[in-house]
Amino acid sequence: MHAPAAQLARIGSTVADPVGTLARADCLTAYREPTVSRALNIIHTRYAEELHVSTLAREAGVSRTVLADKFTRVLGQTPMRYCSRWRLRVAAGMLREGRRSAAEIAFLVGFGSEAAFSRAFRREYGQPPVTWSRCPPSRSAPLDLPEQQVRYCTAADGTRLAWSAVGSGFPLVKTANWLNHIEFDWHSPVWRHWLAELTRENCLIRYDERGNGLSDWDTPELSFDAFVDDLETVIDAAGLDQFDLLGISQGAPVAIAYSLRHPGRIRRMVLLGGYARGWARRLEGEDLARREAMVTLTRTGWGSDNPAYRQMFTSLYIPGGTAEQLGWWNELQKVSTSPANAERLQRALSTIDVAALLPHVTVPTLVAHATRDQVIPLEAGKPLAHGIPGAQFVELDSENHVLLEHEPAWPIFVAAAREFLRG
C-alpha cells in the first residue's frame, strides 16, 4: 500500500532533488517513451511494494535488458536506482510533515527495516532521517514573488475587472477560471508554485472573472460570451499585440473562442484540464442529476460557516492536497464569490460548447490533462486535442484538477509547457 499524495510535503530547495531528472526538459522525452513511461508510473504509485527490474519489465511488456537500456538512456540511471531515490524523496516529504516516526516512514516507502532506510537516506541527504527532519526547510523562490499591483479595467457592459501584470519577458496571459481571487491567490499554498514558475520567464497577466474575486460581483451578465469579452477587455487594457495564452479548466474554451475572434495575436496556447462542452452538454442520466444536485446545494452551502459543503468541492478539485492546501481551498470558495454567483456561474459554465470551433483553431496548441481528474474527466478533455489541428497532447498522472507542487505531474507539465512555449 502506498502513502497518499497528500502526505508529500514540499522539500526545501537547498536539498538536492533526488530525482532531478524529472525536473528538466528531458522528462517529456521519458513520458513519450511508452516503456519508460509505464515503468515510471509503477514506481511513482507503487513504491511501497517490493519492486524489481523483472516486475517493472513484465508490466511494461519488455525484457529486463530492454527496459534497463531504455530507462538508462533516457533518464541517466537504472530503474532500481531511480526507484530507491524516489522512495527517499517521498520519505523526505513525510519527514518534513512530522506526523510519523522514521520507523513508520521506512515501512510506508518500501524499506525492509529502519536501519536500511536510515543508511540509504544518509547516503542521499548526508544526514540521518531524524537529524535532517529537524533542519528547517529553505523558503526561497515560491515565497519570494515579485510585487503585485492590482489594476482595473471596465468591460463593455460596465463590469469592472481586476487584473495584474507581474514579471518580465514575453507576455503570458492566463485566462480566468472559476475560483480565482488574484490577491488571495498570491501567497496561496495551492497557487504560489504556479505563480513563481509563470513569472520566472514571462510577464504574467492574470485577472478575476466577473462575479469573482476583486472583479464586480454585481454584474448584469454571467455568460460564456461575457467571459470571452472580459479576456478581450483585459488584453486590450494591457496593450498587448502578441502573447501566449494559458487556459485552465473553463479558461480553455474561453481561450479557444478568443483565438478565433483575434487571429494572429496569440503566438502559442497551452490548455490544461479543459473541455469543449460543459457538463450540461455532456452528462446525462444519473450523472447529470448528481451535478444538478450539487448546484442546488450551492444556494445554502456555499457561504455558510459549516465547511462541509465547501469540503465536498475541495475534495474534487485537489483530493491530493495537504491539510494546509485543503483548508486554503475551503476558504477560497467563501471569499471568491457569493452563493448566488456560485450558482449562476455553474449554470453559465454548464452550457459552454465550443466543439464546432475546434477544427478552425490555427494557433499552435498544447493540451494537457490529468488522467484521474474528478472535475473534468480525461474523456471530456481529449476532444480538445483530437479536434484542434496539430495539437500536442500530454496525459498527466494525477488526480488533481489544479496540479500541486509535491506531485510528479507538476514538473512534467512545467517541462512540457516550457518546451512547447520556447518552440
Backbone torsions as a table, in degrees:
resi	resn	phi	psi	omega
1	MET	NA	128.7	-179.9
2	HIS	-97.2	152.3	-179.2
3	ALA	-71.5	144.3	179.9
4	PRO	-65.5	154.9	-176.8
5	ALA	-60.8	-25.9	-178.7
6	ALA	-62.7	-16.8	-178.6
7	GLN	-83.6	-5.5	-178.7
8	LEU	-87.3	104.2	176.3
9	ALA	-83.0	160.0	179.6
10	ARG	-66.9	136.1	-179.8
11	ILE	-92.9	138.2	-177.8
12	GLY	-55.9	143.3	-173.9
13	SER	-71.8	-14.9	178.7
14	THR	-81.4	-10.7	179.0
15	VAL	-90.1	130.6	-178.8
16	ALA	-59.9	136.2	178.1
17	ASP	-70.7	115.5	-175.6
18	PRO	-67.7	-16.4	174.6
19	VAL	-125.6	46.6	-173.6
20	GLY	-58.1	-18.9	178.8
21	THR	-55.5	-37.2	-177.1
22	LEU	-75.5	-6.1	177.6
23	ALA	-94.7	-0.4	-180.0
24	ARG	-109.1	170.4	-172.9
25	ALA	-62.7	-22.6	-177.6
26	ASP	-72.5	-6.2	176.3
27	CYS	-64.0	-31.3	177.5
28	LEU	-63.6	-36.9	175.8
29	THR	-60.9	-41.0	180.0
30	ALA	-60.3	-42.4	-176.9
31	TYR	-81.6	-10.4	173.3
32	ARG	-87.0	-15.6	176.5
33	GLU	-90.7	107.2	-172.3
34	PRO	-54.7	-41.9	-178.0
35	THR	-63.2	-47.5	179.7
36	VAL	-66.5	-40.6	-179.8
37	SER	-60.2	-44.2	179.4
38	ARG	-63.6	-41.8	179.2
39	ALA	-64.2	-41.8	178.9
40	LEU	-62.4	-42.1	-179.6
41	ASN	-62.8	-37.4	177.2
42	ILE	-65.2	-45.9	-178.9
43	ILE	-63.5	-43.2	-175.7
44	HIS	-68.9	-28.0	-175.5
45	THR	-107.9	-19.2	-175.5
46	ARG	-125.5	32.0	-174.8
47	TYR	-62.8	-21.5	-179.5
48	ALA	-77.8	-13.3	179.5
49	GLU	-80.1	165.7	176.5
50	GLU	-82.2	91.3	-176.0
51	LEU	-94.2	141.5	175.5
52	HIS	-131.5	163.5	177.3
53	VAL	-57.8	-38.7	-179.5
54	SER	-62.9	-37.8	177.9
55	THR	-64.9	-48.6	-179.5
56	LEU	-61.9	-43.6	-178.6
57	ALA	-64.0	-44.2	-178.5
58	ARG	-61.2	-45.9	-177.8
59	GLU	-74.8	-22.3	175.4
60	ALA	-84.3	-10.5	176.1
61	GLY	80.2	27.3	179.3
62	VAL	-137.8	173.7	177.0
63	SER	-77.9	164.5	178.3
64	ARG	-60.4	-39.4	-178.3
65	THR	-66.0	-44.2	179.9
66	VAL	-63.1	-44.5	179.8
67	LEU	-61.9	-48.0	-178.8
68	ALA	-60.0	-42.6	-179.7
69	ASP	-63.9	-47.6	-177.2
70	LYS	-68.0	-42.9	-178.4
71	PHE	-62.2	-46.2	-178.7
72	THR	-67.8	-38.2	-179.6
73	ARG	-65.3	-40.0	-176.3
74	VAL	-81.7	-42.0	-171.9
75	LEU	-109.6	-5.3	174.7
76	GLY	74.8	15.4	177.3
77	GLN	-156.1	159.4	-178.2
78	THR	-73.3	160.0	179.6
79	PRO	-57.6	-42.1	-176.4
80	MET	-74.6	-30.0	174.5
81	ARG	-66.1	-43.6	177.4
82	TYR	-62.2	-43.0	-179.3
83	CYS	-60.3	-45.2	179.9
84	SER	-61.5	-42.5	-178.5
85	ARG	-70.7	-34.4	176.3
86	TRP	-64.8	-43.5	177.0
87	ARG	-57.7	-41.0	-179.1
88	LEU	-68.8	-33.4	177.2
89	ARG	-66.8	-43.0	177.1
90	VAL	-61.4	-43.5	179.2
91	ALA	-60.8	-40.7	179.4
92	ALA	-61.0	-39.4	176.8
93	GLY	-62.6	-42.7	178.8
94	MET	-66.0	-38.7	178.4
95	LEU	-62.5	-40.5	179.8
96	ARG	-63.1	-34.6	178.7
97	GLU	-67.0	-32.4	176.4
98	GLY	73.5	20.1	-177.8
99	ARG	-94.9	-14.0	-176.1
100	ARG	-132.6	156.8	177.4
101	SER	-79.1	164.5	177.9
102	ALA	-61.2	-35.7	179.8
103	ALA	-65.0	-42.4	178.0
104	GLU	-63.6	-44.4	-178.2
105	ILE	-63.8	-39.6	178.6
106	ALA	-55.0	-43.8	179.5
107	PHE	-68.9	-43.4	-175.4
108	LEU	-64.6	-28.3	-178.8
109	VAL	-100.8	5.0	169.7
110	GLY	101.9	13.0	175.7
111	PHE	-88.6	145.0	-176.7
112	GLY	-73.8	-22.0	-179.4
113	SER	-153.8	160.1	177.5
114	GLU	-65.7	-35.3	-179.1
115	ALA	-63.8	-43.6	178.9
116	ALA	-64.3	-40.7	177.7
117	PHE	-62.4	-45.5	-178.6
118	SER	-62.0	-41.5	179.3
119	ARG	-64.0	-46.1	-178.7
120	ALA	-65.1	-41.2	-178.9
121	PHE	-64.5	-41.5	-179.1
122	ARG	-65.1	-38.8	177.9
123	ARG	-62.4	-38.0	-175.4
124	GLU	-80.5	-42.3	-172.5
125	TYR	-108.3	-7.7	176.4
126	GLY	83.7	-0.5	179.4
127	GLN	-144.3	154.9	172.8
128	PRO	-63.9	155.9	-176.2
129	PRO	-54.1	-46.1	-175.9
130	VAL	-65.1	-42.5	179.0
131	THR	-64.1	-44.9	-178.9
132	TRP	-61.9	-39.0	-176.2
133	SER	-67.8	-20.8	-179.7
134	ARG	-84.1	-11.5	178.2
135	CYS	-80.7	126.7	-178.9
136	PRO	-64.6	134.7	178.3
137	PRO	-65.9	146.5	177.9
138	SER	-71.0	137.5	176.5
139	ARG	-111.9	105.6	-175.5
140	SER	-123.5	-117.4	-166.9
141	ALA	-50.2	-46.1	-174.9
142	PRO	-58.5	-29.4	-179.4
143	LEU	-93.2	-24.1	-177.4
144	ASP	-90.2	63.1	-179.2
145	LEU	-81.0	155.1	175.9
146	PRO	-61.2	163.3	175.5
147	GLU	-68.9	138.8	179.0
148	GLN	-108.9	132.0	174.4
149	GLN	-114.4	117.8	179.9
150	VAL	-81.2	132.4	179.9
151	ARG	-122.0	171.0	-177.8
152	TYR	-136.0	145.7	172.6
153	CYS	-139.3	170.3	-174.1
154	THR	-124.7	127.4	178.1
155	ALA	-73.4	170.0	-175.6
156	ALA	-60.1	-30.2	-178.3
157	ASP	-90.9	8.9	177.2
158	GLY	93.5	-3.0	179.2
159	THR	-70.7	128.2	179.9
160	ARG	-86.9	131.9	-176.4
161	LEU	-117.4	132.3	176.6
162	ALA	-91.4	133.8	179.3
163	TRP	-147.1	165.9	177.3
164	SER	-149.1	155.5	174.3
165	ALA	-128.1	120.7	-174.7
166	VAL	-133.8	141.9	177.9
167	GLY	92.3	-177.7	179.8
168	SER	-137.3	158.1	-177.7
169	GLY	121.0	-170.0	-178.4
170	PHE	-63.1	135.8	-175.9
171	PRO	-63.4	134.6	174.1
172	LEU	-124.8	114.4	-178.9
173	VAL	-98.2	126.4	174.9
174	LYS	-100.7	115.5	177.1
175	THR	-65.9	147.2	-178.6
176	ALA	-66.8	143.5	170.0
177	ASN	-125.9	155.9	-177.4
178	TRP	-56.9	143.7	-175.2
179	LEU	72.9	49.8	169.8
180	ASN	-108.7	146.7	169.8
181	HIS	-153.6	98.5	-166.7
182	ILE	-61.8	-20.5	177.0
183	GLU	-88.9	-47.2	-179.9
184	PHE	-65.0	-32.4	179.8
185	ASP	-70.5	-20.5	-164.5
186	TRP	-61.3	-37.8	178.0
187	HIS	-116.8	34.2	-176.5
188	SER	-76.9	140.3	173.9
189	PRO	-69.5	-12.0	177.7
190	VAL	-93.6	-37.1	-172.2
191	TRP	-107.6	-14.2	-170.5
192	ARG	-66.0	-31.7	176.6
193	HIS	-69.4	-31.5	173.0
194	TRP	-62.7	-48.9	-176.8
195	LEU	-64.2	-40.1	177.8
196	ALA	-62.7	-41.8	-178.9
197	GLU	-70.8	-43.9	-173.9
198	LEU	-73.7	-20.2	176.8
199	THR	-97.7	-0.2	-176.0
200	ARG	-69.3	-39.1	-177.5
201	GLU	-124.8	0.3	-173.1
202	ASN	-133.9	161.2	164.2
203	CYS	-88.4	111.9	-174.3
204	LEU	-92.9	124.3	176.1
205	ILE	-109.0	121.6	178.8
206	ARG	-127.9	159.5	176.9
207	TYR	-154.5	159.9	176.0
208	ASP	-92.9	130.1	176.4
209	GLU	-59.7	148.0	175.8
210	ARG	-54.7	140.4	-177.4
211	GLY	84.6	1.3	-175.2
212	ASN	-131.4	156.3	167.5
213	GLY	52.8	-127.9	-178.5
214	LEU	-91.9	-4.2	173.5
215	SER	-77.2	165.9	-176.9
216	ASP	-60.2	127.8	174.2
217	TRP	-81.9	-34.1	-179.8
218	ASP	-89.5	88.4	-175.0
219	THR	-123.5	143.5	-174.6
220	PRO	-70.5	-21.4	-174.6
221	GLU	-142.3	130.5	169.6
222	LEU	-121.7	100.2	-176.8
223	SER	-150.7	165.5	179.4
224	PHE	-62.2	-43.2	178.6
225	ASP	-60.1	-38.3	178.4
226	ALA	-66.6	-36.1	178.7
227	PHE	-64.6	-39.2	177.9
228	VAL	-68.4	-40.9	176.5
229	ASP	-59.0	-39.6	-178.6
230	ASP	-64.8	-41.8	176.1
231	LEU	-59.8	-43.8	178.8
232	GLU	-60.4	-42.4	-179.0
233	THR	-63.8	-44.3	-178.6
234	VAL	-67.1	-42.5	179.4
235	ILE	-62.4	-41.0	178.0
236	ASP	-66.9	-38.9	179.1
237	ALA	-64.7	-33.4	179.2
238	ALA	-79.0	-10.0	177.4
239	GLY	69.0	37.1	-176.1
240	LEU	-90.9	133.4	173.6
241	ASP	-94.0	-43.1	178.7
242	GLN	-143.0	147.6	-172.8
243	PHE	-166.1	166.5	169.6
244	ASP	-96.6	156.4	-175.1
245	LEU	-128.5	131.4	176.1
246	LEU	-115.0	120.2	179.5
247	GLY	-118.7	117.4	178.2
248	ILE	-110.0	136.0	179.0
249	SER	57.7	-126.3	-179.0
250	GLN	-70.0	-9.7	172.8
251	GLY	-63.0	-22.3	179.9
252	ALA	-67.3	-54.3	177.7
253	PRO	-63.5	-31.4	175.9
254	VAL	-63.4	-43.7	178.5
255	ALA	-62.0	-41.6	-179.4
256	ILE	-62.0	-47.4	-179.3
257	ALA	-63.0	-41.2	179.1
258	TYR	-62.9	-39.7	-177.0
259	SER	-61.4	-30.6	179.3
260	LEU	-82.1	-28.8	176.4
261	ARG	-70.7	-32.2	-173.1
262	HIS	-130.7	69.1	-179.5
263	PRO	-62.1	138.1	176.2
264	GLY	95.1	-14.4	-177.3
265	ARG	-86.7	-30.8	-179.4
266	ILE	-90.0	126.5	178.6
267	ARG	-78.9	-53.0	178.8
268	ARG	-145.3	156.0	-174.4
269	MET	-133.8	130.6	177.2
270	VAL	-116.6	125.7	-178.9
271	LEU	-119.3	128.4	-178.0
272	LEU	-128.6	128.7	176.8
273	GLY	60.8	28.9	-175.5
274	GLY	-93.6	-175.2	-178.2
275	TYR	-158.2	159.5	176.8
276	ALA	-95.8	-29.6	-175.8
277	ARG	-129.0	131.4	178.7
278	GLY	-65.5	169.1	-171.5
279	TRP	-63.3	-32.0	178.7
280	ALA	-71.7	-19.1	179.2
281	ARG	-91.1	-19.3	-175.7
282	ARG	-117.0	-17.3	-179.4
283	LEU	-95.0	158.6	176.2
284	GLU	-154.7	167.1	176.1
285	GLY	61.7	-137.2	-176.9
286	GLU	-64.9	-33.7	178.9
287	ASP	-62.7	-42.5	179.2
288	LEU	-68.0	-39.4	179.9
289	ALA	-63.4	-40.1	178.7
290	ARG	-65.0	-39.9	-179.9
291	ARG	-67.9	-38.3	176.8
292	GLU	-63.7	-38.4	179.5
293	ALA	-63.4	-37.8	177.4
294	MET	-62.7	-39.4	179.1
295	VAL	-66.0	-41.5	179.0
296	THR	-61.7	-41.2	179.6
297	LEU	-64.7	-23.9	-178.5
298	THR	-58.6	-34.4	-175.6
299	ARG	-57.7	-37.5	-176.9
300	THR	-107.3	-23.7	-172.1
301	GLY	-92.6	-23.8	-169.1
302	TRP	-62.8	-50.8	-173.7
303	GLY	-99.0	8.4	-175.9
304	SER	-74.4	162.3	177.2
305	ASP	-73.5	-21.7	177.1
306	ASN	-78.6	117.3	-174.1
307	PRO	-81.2	4.9	-172.9
308	ALA	-58.4	-44.2	-179.6
309	TYR	-65.4	-46.4	-178.7
310	ARG	-63.3	-34.5	178.7
311	GLN	-62.7	-32.0	177.1
312	MET	-60.2	-45.0	177.8
313	PHE	-66.9	-44.0	-178.5
314	THR	-58.0	-42.9	-177.7
315	SER	-67.2	-18.8	175.2
316	LEU	-84.2	-40.9	-174.3
317	TYR	-76.2	-45.5	-177.9
318	ILE	-134.4	65.1	-179.2
319	PRO	-60.7	-22.7	179.7
320	GLY	-93.5	14.2	-176.0
321	GLY	-74.7	156.1	172.8
322	THR	-75.2	172.1	178.5
323	ALA	-59.1	-40.0	179.1
324	GLU	-63.4	-44.1	-178.2
325	GLN	-67.3	-41.2	179.7
326	LEU	-64.4	-42.6	178.7
327	GLY	-64.1	-39.8	179.6
328	TRP	-64.8	-42.5	-178.6
329	TRP	-65.3	-37.7	175.0
330	ASN	-57.6	-44.9	-178.6
331	GLU	-69.8	-36.1	179.0
332	LEU	-56.4	-41.8	-179.4
333	GLN	-59.3	-39.8	-176.7
334	LYS	-71.2	-37.6	-175.2
335	VAL	-91.1	-15.7	-172.2
336	SER	-81.5	-29.1	-178.5
337	THR	-164.9	169.1	180.0
338	SER	-85.3	160.8	176.1
339	PRO	-56.8	-40.1	-179.2
340	ALA	-64.6	-43.5	179.2
341	ASN	-68.6	-36.1	178.4
342	ALA	-58.8	-40.8	178.1
343	GLU	-69.5	-44.9	179.9
344	ARG	-60.8	-41.4	-179.6
345	LEU	-64.5	-42.5	178.8
346	GLN	-61.9	-39.4	177.4
347	ARG	-64.0	-43.6	-179.1
348	ALA	-63.9	-42.5	-178.7
349	LEU	-69.4	-28.0	-175.1
350	SER	-65.0	-26.9	-174.0
351	THR	-100.6	5.5	177.9
352	ILE	-59.8	137.8	177.0
353	ASP	-154.5	102.5	178.4
354	VAL	-113.2	16.3	-176.3
355	ALA	-55.6	-40.0	-178.1
356	ALA	-70.4	-16.7	-178.4
357	LEU	-85.0	-22.7	-170.3
358	LEU	-55.7	-45.5	-178.4
359	PRO	-63.0	-15.3	-175.6
360	HIS	-96.6	-2.7	-179.8
361	VAL	-71.1	128.6	-179.5
362	THR	-111.5	-6.7	-179.0
363	VAL	-75.5	132.6	173.4
364	PRO	-56.0	128.2	-170.0
365	THR	-131.8	137.3	170.6
366	LEU	-111.3	126.2	178.0
367	VAL	-112.0	127.7	177.5
368	ALA	-128.2	146.4	-177.7
369	HIS	-153.8	138.9	176.5
370	ALA	-74.4	136.1	-174.5
371	THR	-66.4	-27.8	-176.4
372	ARG	-120.4	30.1	177.6
373	ASP	-59.6	123.4	-177.7
374	GLN	-93.2	-9.2	177.6
375	VAL	-90.8	-52.7	175.3
376	ILE	-120.9	100.3	-176.8
377	PRO	-58.6	153.7	179.5
378	LEU	-53.0	-40.5	-177.9
379	GLU	-67.0	-20.3	175.5
380	ALA	-83.5	-22.7	-179.1
381	GLY	-89.8	-27.9	-177.2
382	LYS	-57.7	-37.6	-179.8
383	PRO	-56.7	-26.2	176.7
384	LEU	-61.3	-48.4	-179.1
385	ALA	-69.0	-37.5	-179.0
386	HIS	-72.1	-31.6	-173.8
387	GLY	-89.7	-25.9	-179.0
388	ILE	-85.7	120.0	-176.6
389	PRO	-56.5	127.4	175.4
390	GLY	73.9	8.1	-177.0
391	ALA	-66.9	141.7	172.3
392	GLN	-89.2	148.4	-177.3
393	PHE	-130.5	131.4	177.8
394	VAL	-127.2	120.7	173.4
395	GLU	-88.1	134.8	-178.3
396	LEU	-113.2	129.3	-179.0
397	ASP	-77.7	88.9	-176.1
398	SER	-156.1	156.1	173.5
399	GLU	-107.1	-0.5	-173.8
400	ASN	-97.2	135.7	176.1
401	HIS	-71.4	-37.0	172.1
402	VAL	-107.2	118.3	-175.6
403	LEU	-65.0	134.0	-177.5
404	LEU	-99.4	154.1	-172.6
405	GLU	-63.0	-33.0	-172.6
406	HIS	-86.6	-0.3	-176.0
407	GLU	-99.8	149.0	-177.9
408	PRO	-58.3	-28.2	-177.8
409	ALA	-65.5	-26.8	-177.0
410	TRP	-63.5	-56.5	179.6
411	PRO	-63.4	-27.4	177.8
412	ILE	-67.3	-44.9	177.8
413	PHE	-63.6	-44.6	-179.5
414	VAL	-58.8	-46.5	-179.1
415	ALA	-62.2	-43.3	-179.6
416	ALA	-64.7	-44.3	-179.2
417	ALA	-66.1	-43.0	179.7
418	ARG	-64.0	-44.9	178.8
419	GLU	-59.9	-41.1	-179.1
420	PHE	-68.5	-46.7	-176.9
421	LEU	-67.3	-28.9	177.8
422	ARG	-79.0	-8.8	175.2
423	GLY	74.9	NA	NA
